[in-house]
């Protein structure tokens, strides 16, 4: 079940849409703990 304590991992976090939606989620205080994108290890998107 999803609730206020749910932690989220984003797939495609370093792409244009992924960065946009990551920022939107952070502004809504979603607990984003990480993201994954093939071949892009070690990058940060909005501090995540």
PQR file with spaces between the fields and no chain letter, atoms N, CA, C, O and H, PARSE charges and radii, in Angstrom:
ATOM       1  N    UNK     1       0.835   -1.178    0.000 -0.4000 1.5000
ATOM       2  CA   UNK     1       0.000    0.000    0.000 -0.0000 2.0000
ATOM       3  C    UNK     1       0.881    1.243    0.000  0.5500 1.7000
ATOM       4  O    UNK     1       1.892    1.283    0.700 -0.5500 1.4000
ATOM       5  N    UNK     2       0.519    2.227   -0.755 -0.4000 1.5000
ATOM       6  CA   UNK     2       1.272    3.480   -0.821 -0.0000 2.0000
ATOM       7  C    UNK     2       0.708    4.448    0.207  0.5500 1.7000
ATOM       8  O    UNK     2      -0.503    4.653    0.290 -0.5500 1.4000
ATOM       9  H    UNK     2      -0.303    2.194   -1.324  0.4000 1.0000
ATOM      10  N    UNK     3       1.619    5.047    0.999 -0.4000 1.5000
ATOM      11  CA   UNK     3       1.197    6.054    1.972 -0.0000 2.0000
ATOM      12  C    UNK     3       2.286    7.110    2.101  0.5500 1.7000
ATOM      13  O    UNK     3       3.217    7.122    1.296 -0.5500 1.4000
ATOM      14  H    UNK     3       2.602    4.880    0.932  0.4000 1.0000
ATOM      15  N    UNK     4       2.197    7.994    3.084 -0.4000 1.5000
ATOM      16  CA   UNK     4       3.147    9.095    3.223 -0.0000 2.0000
ATOM      17  C    UNK     4       4.562    8.630    3.546  0.5500 1.7000
ATOM      18  O    UNK     4       5.504    9.409    3.402 -0.5500 1.4000
ATOM      19  H    UNK     4       1.440    7.984    3.737  0.4000 1.0000
ATOM      20  N    UNK     5       4.738    7.396    3.976 -0.4000 1.5000
ATOM      21  CA   UNK     5       6.058    6.871    4.310 -0.0000 2.0000
ATOM      22  C    UNK     5       6.683    6.046    3.185  0.5500 1.7000
ATOM      23  O    UNK     5       7.784    5.521    3.350 -0.5500 1.4000
ATOM      24  H    UNK     5       3.972    6.763    4.093  0.4000 1.0000
ATOM      25  N    UNK     6       6.007    5.926    2.055 -0.4000 1.5000
ATOM      26  CA   UNK     6       6.499    5.132    0.931 -0.0000 2.0000
ATOM      27  C    UNK     6       7.748    5.781    0.341  0.5500 1.7000
ATOM      28  O    UNK     6       7.776    6.990    0.111 -0.5500 1.4000
ATOM      29  H    UNK     6       5.112    6.352    1.921  0.4000 1.0000
ATOM      30  N    UNK     7       8.778    4.975    0.098 -0.4000 1.5000
ATOM      31  CA   UNK     7      10.003    5.444   -0.542 -0.0000 2.0000
ATOM      32  C    UNK     7       9.958    5.042   -2.012  0.5500 1.7000
ATOM      33  O    UNK     7       9.464    3.968   -2.356 -0.5500 1.4000
ATOM      34  H    UNK     7       8.756    3.993    0.284  0.4000 1.0000
ATOM      35  N    UNK     8      10.484    5.920   -2.884 -0.4000 1.5000
ATOM      36  CA   UNK     8      10.345    5.745   -4.328 -0.0000 2.0000
ATOM      37  C    UNK     8      11.709    5.687   -5.002  0.5500 1.7000
ATOM      38  O    UNK     8      12.610    6.453   -4.660 -0.5500 1.4000
ATOM      39  H    UNK     8      10.885    6.792   -2.604  0.4000 1.0000
ATOM      40  N    UNK     9      11.858    4.768   -5.969 -0.4000 1.5000
ATOM      41  CA   UNK     9      13.004    4.735   -6.880 -0.0000 2.0000
ATOM      42  C    UNK     9      12.458    5.048   -8.266  0.5500 1.7000
ATOM      43  O    UNK     9      11.458    4.468   -8.689 -0.5500 1.4000
ATOM      44  H    UNK     9      11.126    4.146   -6.246  0.4000 1.0000
ATOM      45  N    UNK    10      13.111    5.963   -8.970 -0.4000 1.5000
ATOM      46  CA   UNK    10      12.629    6.414  -10.273 -0.0000 2.0000
ATOM      47  C    UNK    10      13.415    5.741  -11.389  0.5500 1.7000
ATOM      48  O    UNK    10      14.646    5.740  -11.373 -0.5500 1.4000
ATOM      49  H    UNK    10      13.923    6.434   -8.626  0.4000 1.0000
ATOM      50  N    UNK    11      12.710    5.171  -12.351 -0.4000 1.5000
ATOM      51  CA   UNK    11      13.351    4.588  -13.531 -0.0000 2.0000
ATOM      52  C    UNK    11      13.445    5.674  -14.596  0.5500 1.7000
ATOM      53  O    UNK    11      12.456    6.345  -14.891 -0.5500 1.4000
ATOM      54  H    UNK    11      11.710    5.171  -12.364  0.4000 1.0000
ATOM      55  N    UNK    12      14.646    5.850  -15.181 -0.4000 1.5000
ATOM      56  CA   UNK    12      14.846    6.883  -16.199 -0.0000 2.0000
ATOM      57  C    UNK    12      15.027    8.258  -15.586  0.5500 1.7000
ATOM      58  O    UNK    12      14.629    9.257  -16.185 -0.5500 1.4000
ATOM      59  H    UNK    12      15.449    5.305  -14.942  0.4000 1.0000
ATOM      60  N    UNK    13      15.619    8.328  -14.405 -0.4000 1.5000
ATOM      61  CA   UNK    13      15.696    9.564  -13.630 -0.0000 2.0000
ATOM      62  C    UNK    13      16.574   10.639  -14.255  0.5500 1.7000
ATOM      63  O    UNK    13      16.412   11.813  -13.922 -0.5500 1.4000
ATOM      64  H    UNK    13      15.943    7.516  -13.919  0.4000 1.0000
ATOM      65  N    UNK    14      17.496   10.290  -15.145 -0.4000 1.5000
ATOM      66  CA   UNK    14      18.404   11.298  -15.688 -0.0000 2.0000
ATOM      67  C    UNK    14      17.955   11.860  -17.029  0.5500 1.7000
ATOM      68  O    UNK    14      18.589   12.780  -17.547 -0.5500 1.4000
ATOM      69  H    UNK    14      17.628    9.336  -15.415  0.4000 1.0000
ATOM      70  N    UNK    15      16.894   11.340  -17.595 -0.4000 1.5000
ATOM      71  CA   UNK    15      16.366   11.875  -18.849 -0.0000 2.0000
ATOM      72  C    UNK    15      15.583   13.157  -18.618  0.5500 1.7000
ATOM      73  O    UNK    15      15.332   13.544  -17.477 -0.5500 1.4000
ATOM      74  H    UNK    15      16.379   10.593  -17.174  0.4000 1.0000
ATOM      75  N    UNK    16      15.200   13.811  -19.701 -0.4000 1.5000
ATOM      76  CA   UNK    16      14.475   15.083  -19.606 -0.0000 2.0000
ATOM      77  C    UNK    16      13.194   14.945  -18.789  0.5500 1.7000
ATOM      78  O    UNK    16      12.963   15.720  -17.861 -0.5500 1.4000
ATOM      79  H    UNK    16      15.404   13.497  -20.629  0.4000 1.0000
ATOM      80  N    UNK    17      12.372   13.975  -19.123 -0.4000 1.5000
ATOM      81  CA   UNK    17      11.116   13.774  -18.395 -0.0000 2.0000
ATOM      82  C    UNK    17      11.371   13.274  -16.974  0.5500 1.7000
ATOM      83  O    UNK    17      10.675   13.667  -16.037 -0.5500 1.4000
ATOM      84  H    UNK    17      12.559   13.345  -19.877  0.4000 1.0000
ATOM      85  N    UNK    18      12.373   12.404  -16.818 -0.4000 1.5000
ATOM      86  CA   UNK    18      12.687   11.884  -15.491 -0.0000 2.0000
ATOM      87  C    UNK    18      13.112   12.975  -14.531  0.5500 1.7000
ATOM      88  O    UNK    18      12.691   12.990  -13.375 -0.5500 1.4000
ATOM      89  H    UNK    18      12.938   12.085  -17.579  0.4000 1.0000
ATOM      90  N    UNK    19      13.951   13.897  -15.008 -0.4000 1.5000
ATOM      91  CA   UNK    19      14.384   15.015  -14.164 -0.0000 2.0000
ATOM      92  C    UNK    19      13.198   15.905  -13.792  0.5500 1.7000
ATOM      93  O    UNK    19      13.071   16.337  -12.647 -0.5500 1.4000
ATOM      94  H    UNK    19      14.293   13.885  -15.948  0.4000 1.0000
ATOM      95  N    UNK    20      12.339   16.172  -14.763 -0.4000 1.5000
ATOM      96  CA   UNK    20      11.162   17.010  -14.506 -0.0000 2.0000
ATOM      97  C    UNK    20      10.278   16.379  -13.428  0.5500 1.7000
ATOM      98  O    UNK    20       9.890   17.043  -12.466 -0.5500 1.4000
ATOM      99  H    UNK    20      12.443   15.821  -15.693  0.4000 1.0000
ATOM     100  N    UNK    21       9.968   15.107  -13.595 -0.4000 1.5000
ATOM     101  CA   UNK    21       9.066   14.451  -12.651 -0.0000 2.0000
ATOM     102  C    UNK    21       9.729   14.218  -11.296  0.5500 1.7000
ATOM     103  O    UNK    21       9.048   14.216  -10.271 -0.5500 1.4000
ATOM     104  H    UNK    21      10.283   14.568  -14.376  0.4000 1.0000
ATOM     105  N    UNK    22      11.040   14.021  -11.277 -0.4000 1.5000
ATOM     106  CA   UNK    22      11.756   13.916  -10.005 -0.0000 2.0000
ATOM     107  C    UNK    22      11.603   15.210   -9.223  0.5500 1.7000
ATOM     108  O    UNK    22      11.310   15.182   -8.028 -0.5500 1.4000
ATOM     109  H    UNK    22      11.594   14.023  -12.110  0.4000 1.0000
ATOM     110  N    UNK    23      11.799   16.339   -9.885 -0.4000 1.5000
ATOM     111  CA   UNK    23      11.648   17.635   -9.222 -0.0000 2.0000
ATOM     112  C    UNK    23      10.226   17.819   -8.707  0.5500 1.7000
ATOM     113  O    UNK    23      10.026   18.297   -7.591 -0.5500 1.4000
ATOM     114  H    UNK    23      12.038   16.362  -10.855  0.4000 1.0000
ATOM     115  N    UNK    24       9.240   17.443   -9.515 -0.4000 1.5000
ATOM     116  CA   UNK    24       7.844   17.563   -9.085 -0.0000 2.0000
ATOM     117  C    UNK    24       7.589   16.726   -7.832  0.5500 1.7000
ATOM     118  O    UNK    24       6.928   17.184   -6.899 -0.5500 1.4000
ATOM     119  H    UNK    24       9.403   17.055  -10.422  0.4000 1.0000
ATOM     120  N    UNK    25       8.109   15.510   -7.813 -0.4000 1.5000
ATOM     121  CA   UNK    25       7.911   14.643   -6.650 -0.0000 2.0000
ATOM     122  C    UNK    25       8.585   15.212   -5.410  0.5500 1.7000
ATOM     123  O    UNK    25       8.018   15.167   -4.318 -0.5500 1.4000
ATOM     124  H    UNK    25       8.646   15.138   -8.570  0.4000 1.0000
ATOM     125  N    UNK    26       9.798   15.750   -5.572 -0.4000 1.5000
ATOM     126  CA   UNK    26      10.500   16.329   -4.431 -0.0000 2.0000
ATOM     127  C    UNK    26       9.745   17.536   -3.885  0.5500 1.7000
ATOM     128  O    UNK    26       9.703   17.741   -2.671 -0.5500 1.4000
ATOM     129  H    UNK    26      10.258   15.786   -6.459  0.4000 1.0000
ATOM     130  N    UNK    27       9.146   18.339   -4.769 -0.4000 1.5000
ATOM     131  CA   UNK    27       8.369   19.495   -4.322 -0.0000 2.0000
ATOM     132  C    UNK    27       7.130   19.072   -3.534  0.5500 1.7000
ATOM     133  O    UNK    27       6.649   19.824   -2.687 -0.5500 1.4000
ATOM     134  H    UNK    27       9.179   18.172   -5.754  0.4000 1.0000
ATOM     135  N    UNK    28       6.616   17.886   -3.806 -0.4000 1.5000
ATOM     136  CA   UNK    28       5.464   17.358   -3.073 -0.0000 2.0000
ATOM     137  C    UNK    28       5.891   16.492   -1.890  0.5500 1.7000
ATOM     138  O    UNK    28       5.074   15.781   -1.304 -0.5500 1.4000
ATOM     139  H    UNK    28       7.007   17.276   -4.494  0.4000 1.0000
ATOM     140  N    UNK    29       7.183   16.557   -1.541 -0.4000 1.5000
ATOM     141  CA   UNK    29       7.745   15.833   -0.390 -0.0000 2.0000
ATOM     142  C    UNK    29       7.640   14.319   -0.499  0.5500 1.7000
ATOM     143  O    UNK    29       7.534   13.632    0.516 -0.5500 1.4000
ATOM     144  H    UNK    29       7.847   17.134   -2.016  0.4000 1.0000
ATOM     145  N    UNK    30       7.667   13.793   -1.723 -0.4000 1.5000
ATOM     146  CA   UNK    30       7.738   12.346   -1.916 -0.0000 2.0000
ATOM     147  C    UNK    30       9.143   11.909   -1.513  0.5500 1.7000
ATOM     148  O    UNK    30      10.115   12.597   -1.823 -0.5500 1.4000
ATOM     149  H    UNK    30       7.753   14.351   -2.548  0.4000 1.0000
ATOM     150  N    UNK    31       9.260   10.792   -0.837 -0.4000 1.5000
ATOM     151  CA   UNK    31      10.555   10.295   -0.373 -0.0000 2.0000
ATOM     152  C    UNK    31      11.259    9.550   -1.507  0.5500 1.7000
ATOM     153  O    UNK    31      11.200    8.324   -1.596 -0.5500 1.4000
ATOM     154  H    UNK    31       8.470   10.232   -0.585  0.4000 1.0000
ATOM     155  N    UNK    32      11.929   10.321   -2.372 -0.4000 1.5000
ATOM     156  CA   UNK    32      12.686    9.743   -3.478 -0.0000 2.0000
ATOM     157  C    UNK    32      14.041    9.321   -2.923  0.5500 1.7000
ATOM     158  O    UNK    32      14.794   10.154   -2.418 -0.5500 1.4000
ATOM     159  H    UNK    32      11.977   11.317   -2.300  0.4000 1.0000
ATOM     160  N    UNK    33      14.355    8.029   -3.015 -0.4000 1.5000
ATOM     161  CA   UNK    33      15.609    7.519   -2.458 -0.0000 2.0000
ATOM     162  C    UNK    33      16.650    7.210   -3.522  0.5500 1.7000
ATOM     163  O    UNK    33      17.811    6.969   -3.193 -0.5500 1.4000
ATOM     164  H    UNK    33      13.743    7.352   -3.425  0.4000 1.0000
ATOM     165  N    UNK    34      16.256    7.214   -4.791 -0.4000 1.5000
ATOM     166  CA   UNK    34      17.217    6.938   -5.851 -0.0000 2.0000
ATOM     167  C    UNK    34      16.545    6.855   -7.194  0.5500 1.7000
ATOM     168  O    UNK    34      15.323    6.936   -7.322 -0.5500 1.4000
ATOM     169  H    UNK    34      15.313    7.410   -5.058  0.4000 1.0000
ATOM     170  N    UNK    35      17.388    6.690   -8.194 -0.4000 1.5000
ATOM     171  CA   UNK    35      16.891    6.540   -9.551 -0.0000 2.0000
ATOM     172  C    UNK    35      17.830    5.656  -10.344  0.5500 1.7000
ATOM     173  O    UNK    35      18.996    5.494   -9.982 -0.5500 1.4000
ATOM     174  H    UNK    35      18.381    6.625   -8.090  0.4000 1.0000
ATOM     175  N    UNK    36      17.328    5.089  -11.417 -0.4000 1.5000
ATOM     176  CA   UNK    36      18.132    4.216  -12.265 -0.0000 2.0000
ATOM     177  C    UNK    36      17.960    4.607  -13.726  0.5500 1.7000
ATOM     178  O    UNK    36      16.868    4.949  -14.179 -0.5500 1.4000
ATOM     179  H    UNK    36      16.381    5.220  -11.711  0.4000 1.0000
ATOM     180  N    UNK    37      19.081    4.545  -14.451 -0.4000 1.5000
ATOM     181  CA   UNK    37      19.096    4.749  -15.900 -0.0000 2.0000
ATOM     182  C    UNK    37      20.245    3.918  -16.447  0.5500 1.7000
ATOM     183  O    UNK    37      21.349    3.976  -15.905 -0.5500 1.4000
ATOM     184  H    UNK    37      19.969    4.268  -14.083  0.4000 1.0000
ATOM     185  N    UNK    38      20.019    3.149  -17.501 -0.4000 1.5000
ATOM     186  CA   UNK    38      21.082    2.318  -18.056 -0.0000 2.0000
ATOM     187  C    UNK    38      22.292    3.147  -18.495  0.5500 1.7000
ATOM     188  O    UNK    38      22.149    4.126  -19.227 -0.5500 1.4000
ATOM     189  H    UNK    38      19.122    3.102  -17.940  0.4000 1.0000
ATOM     190  N    UNK    39      23.474    2.749  -18.047 -0.4000 1.5000
ATOM     191  CA   UNK    39      24.716    3.388  -18.469 -0.0000 2.0000
ATOM     192  C    UNK    39      24.980    4.753  -17.871  0.5500 1.7000
ATOM     193  O    UNK    39      25.874    5.455  -18.344 -0.5500 1.4000
ATOM     194  H    UNK    39      23.590    1.953  -17.453  0.4000 1.0000
ATOM     195  N    UNK    40      24.244    5.160  -16.856 -0.4000 1.5000
ATOM     196  CA   UNK    40      24.419    6.500  -16.294 -0.0000 2.0000
ATOM     197  C    UNK    40      24.716    6.454  -14.799  0.5500 1.7000
ATOM     198  O    UNK    40      24.288    7.333  -14.052 -0.5500 1.4000
ATOM     199  H    UNK    40      23.517    4.590  -16.472  0.4000 1.0000
ATOM     200  N    UNK    41      25.436    5.446  -14.370 -0.4000 1.5000
ATOM     201  CA   UNK    41      25.747    5.303  -12.954 -0.0000 2.0000
ATOM     202  C    UNK    41      26.545    6.470  -12.409  0.5500 1.7000
ATOM     203  O    UNK    41      27.405    7.012  -13.103 -0.5500 1.4000
ATOM     204  H    UNK    41      25.783    4.732  -14.978  0.4000 1.0000
ATOM     205  N    UNK    42      26.273    6.859  -11.184 -0.4000 1.5000
ATOM     206  CA   UNK    42      27.023    7.903  -10.501 -0.0000 2.0000
ATOM     207  C    UNK    42      26.522    9.316  -10.714  0.5500 1.7000
ATOM     208  O    UNK    42      27.061   10.246  -10.114 -0.5500 1.4000
ATOM     209  H    UNK    42      25.575    6.419  -10.620  0.4000 1.0000
ATOM     210  N    UNK    43      25.515    9.513  -11.542 -0.4000 1.5000
ATOM     211  CA   UNK    43      24.991   10.860  -11.769 -0.0000 2.0000
ATOM     212  C    UNK    43      23.963   11.218  -10.704  0.5500 1.7000
ATOM     213  O    UNK    43      23.309   10.343  -10.136 -0.5500 1.4000
ATOM     214  H    UNK    43      25.077    8.758  -12.029  0.4000 1.0000
ATOM     215  N    UNK    44      23.829   12.513  -10.442 -0.4000 1.5000
ATOM     216  CA   UNK    44      22.814   13.001   -9.517 -0.0000 2.0000
ATOM     217  C    UNK    44      21.777   13.810  -10.280  0.5500 1.7000
ATOM     218  O    UNK    44      22.111   14.512  -11.234 -0.5500 1.4000
ATOM     219  H    UNK    44      24.360   13.224  -10.903  0.4000 1.0000
ATOM     220  N    UNK    45      20.531   13.716   -9.865 -0.4000 1.5000
ATOM     221  CA   UNK    45      19.454   14.530  -10.414 -0.0000 2.0000
ATOM     222  C    UNK    45      18.737   15.170   -9.236  0.5500 1.7000
ATOM     223  O    UNK    45      18.065   14.480   -8.470 -0.5500 1.4000
ATOM     224  H    UNK    45      20.259   13.146   -9.090  0.4000 1.0000
ATOM     225  N    UNK    46      18.874   16.479   -9.085 -0.4000 1.5000
ATOM     226  CA   UNK    46      18.251   17.216   -7.981 -0.0000 2.0000
ATOM     227  C    UNK    46      18.702   16.683   -6.625  0.5500 1.7000
ATOM     228  O    UNK    46      17.913   16.637   -5.681 -0.5500 1.4000
ATOM     229  H    UNK    46      19.420   17.039   -9.707  0.4000 1.0000
ATOM     230  N    UNK    47      19.951   16.285   -6.526 -0.4000 1.5000
ATOM     231  CA   UNK    47      20.496   15.825   -5.258 -0.0000 2.0000
ATOM     232  C    UNK    47      20.143   14.409   -4.861  0.5500 1.7000
ATOM     233  O    UNK    47      20.470   13.972   -3.758 -0.5500 1.4000
ATOM     234  H    UNK    47      20.592   16.322   -7.293  0.4000 1.0000
ATOM     235  N    UNK    48      19.475   13.684   -5.755 -0.4000 1.5000
ATOM     236  CA   UNK    48      19.087   12.301   -5.452 -0.0000 2.0000
ATOM     237  C    UNK    48      20.036   11.367   -6.170  0.5500 1.7000
ATOM     238  O    UNK    48      19.903   10.148   -6.062 -0.5500 1.4000
ATOM     239  H    UNK    48      19.210   14.039   -6.651  0.4000 1.0000
